[in-house]
């Protein structure tokens, strides 16, 4: 299986993306990765690759790259030689089975729609992020692909999240919750009420409205919301982790006793941290486009890039895209 | 100053609300509290009150109460003898300077609009919750009074948050951020873009779009959003606190070493917890209604009820309501 990797995407550039690709090829003997980007920058990074992986790592030259602060749709249209666009074209042409990028979310979504194309019947794509909860991994969808939604968008996010949980993550009959400002029927606005009607008429395992407070407890396997809300929530989660870390460090430097205590607590804290660390969780699938497109965190280092490639490999090998397409053609559409 | 307390509101009933009122009256010699509720249930709870506070605690009988699961607007309209409605009528009649309730958010908002009435010029009220951030207290407004907003609603939330921070909390020239899915100008939807234009034309210290990740770091003194988003975020914050607590407890019971470590870390953890504990933060002002209406957390025990009464006392003594009204009449309205 060949996956295209946008080697120029993300905050740490080709050094980390290429190291992640090498790591993934050493881990999965069936995996080939095309490093799409500036070959002059990439080639020196491949010197130390073990011979077992080297033959499965390829280079595809791209003259341009899309930066984080460019208007994403325009960049995707005009930068025809950008690493992200070329990686996506490799899906479209059938050369690559999927692609991974740690680049701009907006550009990945725009490219997914413009270059890879939508699955027939899908109105808008959704980014579904796997979130660690107390007793499970929940998918929060959408976290920023579709800022404002119509009821049918929320319904299709639910449907795609359901397929992803079943086919790719192996969760039986995943529960679906609709994020609202209260569990009661009367809560929410017109969008939520109309979406709920669509969910009810479907064969989804729909458990009704869920509240923000339920997410950390894994109230549902799939939690559906508009992209604006999901994006704010996801970034809040990341920010909170960083803020708590900085607070603990600050308190730590001011006092002696916690340093002693920490020695005893380290194994426990490591376990808890391991559950919540995005480096282990890997990438965020862009669901609804006609190919396996996985977004990695912008700050991804090698390990996180490797995890994102693993997610893409799973998505491809478990036929995620065709499963969504089948589900839709079997009456999943509501329009 | 007389404050009306909905003695029947909240998960723990009159025992905790009355204890909170006693605590507050012992703390503030200028404070009188009217306990509105079932006097048969309240009277026995006042037996042990110190003589210094007893003369400032009054009882006002209410035959009914509004429960958490009633449709709030209908309950507020029809239950004319409910403790919450009577407490709010005491503001309207001028008997009470403000009121506090740990009851249903929806009923408090409905009562604020129907019974207390809006400040002239205010289109919709906003619940502004003080959130602890790394280096300050930020106000997140709205967290559920107005589920979906027009641009003018967001603008008025900003204006009211600004007045509250300046007049009540003493923050000079509070910075105002508009919560969006990215800092860039192109981010957001029509609502956010139109609201941003209103913010720009005003004299507010507007710093532009802010992201969810900035909130824990105190990116702005006032963070403005729609009620749906704010409510989901606020409940997520509360749920995360509970989930982390339960995870740590679980890990703790499984291992011996952390118990030893905890002895050393306790002072540090207590300090961090103290900063984030809602019991110390007190209540959430319902801004935009023509009186000091403070919502306490539904799970409030005596200490949190006491904090909410302190918040109401500050709001009244610093003329929060008339300051908002003046700000509006000085050209704050945009319609």
HADDOCK unambig.tbl for C-alpha pairs under 7 A between the chains (distance, minus, plus):
assign (segid A and resid 134 and name CA) (segid B and resid 243 and name CA) 6.70 0.50 0.50
assign (segid A and resid 147 and name CA) (segid B and resid 189 and name CA) 6.95 0.50 0.50
assign (segid A and resid 180 and name CA) (segid B and resid 232 and name CA) 6.84 0.50 0.50
assign (segid A and resid 181 and name CA) (segid B and resid 228 and name CA) 5.79 0.50 0.50
assign (segid A and resid 181 and name CA) (segid B and resid 231 and name CA) 5.78 0.50 0.50
assign (segid A and resid 181 and name CA) (segid B and resid 232 and name CA) 5.87 0.50 0.50
assign (segid A and resid 189 and name CA) (segid B and resid 147 and name CA) 6.92 0.50 0.50
assign (segid A and resid 211 and name CA) (segid B and resid 232 and name CA) 6.31 0.50 0.50
assign (segid A and resid 211 and name CA) (segid B and resid 235 and name CA) 6.94 0.50 0.50
assign (segid A and resid 212 and name CA) (segid B and resid 232 and name CA) 4.45 0.50 0.50
assign (segid A and resid 212 and name CA) (segid B and resid 233 and name CA) 6.23 0.50 0.50
assign (segid A and resid 212 and name CA) (segid B and resid 235 and name CA) 4.91 0.50 0.50
assign (segid A and resid 212 and name CA) (segid B and resid 236 and name CA) 4.21 0.50 0.50
assign (segid A and resid 213 and name CA) (segid B and resid 235 and name CA) 4.46 0.50 0.50
assign (segid A and resid 213 and name CA) (segid B and resid 236 and name CA) 4.16 0.50 0.50
assign (segid A and resid 213 and name CA) (segid B and resid 238 and name CA) 6.25 0.50 0.50
assign (segid A and resid 213 and name CA) (segid B and resid 239 and name CA) 4.07 0.50 0.50
assign (segid A and resid 214 and name CA) (segid B and resid 239 and name CA) 6.43 0.50 0.50
assign (segid A and resid 215 and name CA) (segid B and resid 236 and name CA) 6.83 0.50 0.50
assign (segid A and resid 216 and name CA) (segid B and resid 239 and name CA) 6.24 0.50 0.50
assign (segid A and resid 216 and name CA) (segid B and resid 240 and name CA) 5.55 0.50 0.50
assign (segid A and resid 216 and name CA) (segid B and resid 243 and name CA) 6.12 0.50 0.50
assign (segid A and resid 217 and name CA) (segid B and resid 243 and name CA) 6.27 0.50 0.50
assign (segid A and resid 228 and name CA) (segid B and resid 181 and name CA) 5.80 0.50 0.50
assign (segid A and resid 229 and name CA) (segid B and resid 229 and name CA) 5.74 0.50 0.50
assign (segid A and resid 231 and name CA) (segid B and resid 181 and name CA) 5.78 0.50 0.50
assign (segid A and resid 232 and name CA) (segid B and resid 180 and name CA) 6.84 0.50 0.50
assign (segid A and resid 232 and name CA) (segid B and resid 181 and name CA) 5.88 0.50 0.50
assign (segid A and resid 232 and name CA) (segid B and resid 211 and name CA) 6.32 0.50 0.50
assign (segid A and resid 232 and name CA) (segid B and resid 212 and name CA) 4.46 0.50 0.50
assign (segid A and resid 233 and name CA) (segid B and resid 212 and name CA) 6.25 0.50 0.50
assign (segid A and resid 233 and name CA) (segid B and resid 233 and name CA) 6.51 0.50 0.50
assign (segid A and resid 235 and name CA) (segid B and resid 211 and name CA) 6.96 0.50 0.50
assign (segid A and resid 235 and name CA) (segid B and resid 212 and name CA) 4.94 0.50 0.50
assign (segid A and resid 235 and name CA) (segid B and resid 213 and name CA) 4.48 0.50 0.50
assign (segid A and resid 236 and name CA) (segid B and resid 212 and name CA) 4.23 0.50 0.50
assign (segid A and resid 236 and name CA) (segid B and resid 213 and name CA) 4.17 0.50 0.50
assign (segid A and resid 236 and name CA) (segid B and resid 215 and name CA) 6.84 0.50 0.50
assign (segid A and resid 238 and name CA) (segid B and resid 213 and name CA) 6.26 0.50 0.50
assign (segid A and resid 239 and name CA) (segid B and resid 213 and name CA) 4.07 0.50 0.50
assign (segid A and resid 239 and name CA) (segid B and resid 214 and name CA) 6.43 0.50 0.50
assign (segid A and resid 239 and name CA) (segid B and resid 216 and name CA) 6.24 0.50 0.50
assign (segid A and resid 240 and name CA) (segid B and resid 216 and name CA) 5.56 0.50 0.50
assign (segid A and resid 243 and name CA) (segid B and resid 134 and name CA) 6.69 0.50 0.50
assign (segid A and resid 243 and name CA) (segid B and resid 216 and name CA) 6.11 0.50 0.50
assign (segid A and resid 243 and name CA) (segid B and resid 217 and name CA) 6.26 0.50 0.50
assign (segid A and resid 251 and name CA) (segid B and resid 268 and name CA) 6.66 0.50 0.50
assign (segid A and resid 257 and name CA) (segid B and resid 264 and name CA) 5.27 0.50 0.50
assign (segid A and resid 257 and name CA) (segid B and resid 265 and name CA) 6.47 0.50 0.50
assign (segid A and resid 258 and name CA) (segid B and resid 264 and name CA) 5.50 0.50 0.50
assign (segid A and resid 258 and name CA) (segid B and resid 265 and name CA) 4.55 0.50 0.50
assign (segid A and resid 258 and name CA) (segid B and resid 268 and name CA) 6.94 0.50 0.50
assign (segid A and resid 260 and name CA) (segid B and resid 264 and name CA) 6.66 0.50 0.50
assign (segid A and resid 261 and name CA) (segid B and resid 261 and name CA) 3.82 0.50 0.50
assign (segid A and resid 261 and name CA) (segid B and resid 262 and name CA) 6.13 0.50 0.50
assign (segid A and resid 261 and name CA) (segid B and resid 264 and name CA) 4.74 0.50 0.50
assign (segid A and resid 261 and name CA) (segid B and resid 265 and name CA) 5.52 0.50 0.50
assign (segid A and resid 262 and name CA) (segid B and resid 261 and name CA) 6.15 0.50 0.50
assign (segid A and resid 264 and name CA) (segid B and resid 257 and name CA) 5.27 0.50 0.50
assign (segid A and resid 264 and name CA) (segid B and resid 258 and name CA) 5.46 0.50 0.50
assign (segid A and resid 264 and name CA) (segid B and resid 260 and name CA) 6.67 0.50 0.50
assign (segid A and resid 264 and name CA) (segid B and resid 261 and name CA) 4.76 0.50 0.50
assign (segid A and resid 265 and name CA) (segid B and resid 257 and name CA) 6.50 0.50 0.50
assign (segid A and resid 265 and name CA) (segid B and resid 258 and name CA) 4.55 0.50 0.50
assign (segid A and resid 265 and name CA) (segid B and resid 261 and name CA) 5.56 0.50 0.50
assign (segid A and resid 268 and name CA) (segid B and resid 251 and name CA) 6.61 0.50 0.50
assign (segid A and resid 268 and name CA) (segid B and resid 258 and name CA) 6.99 0.50 0.50
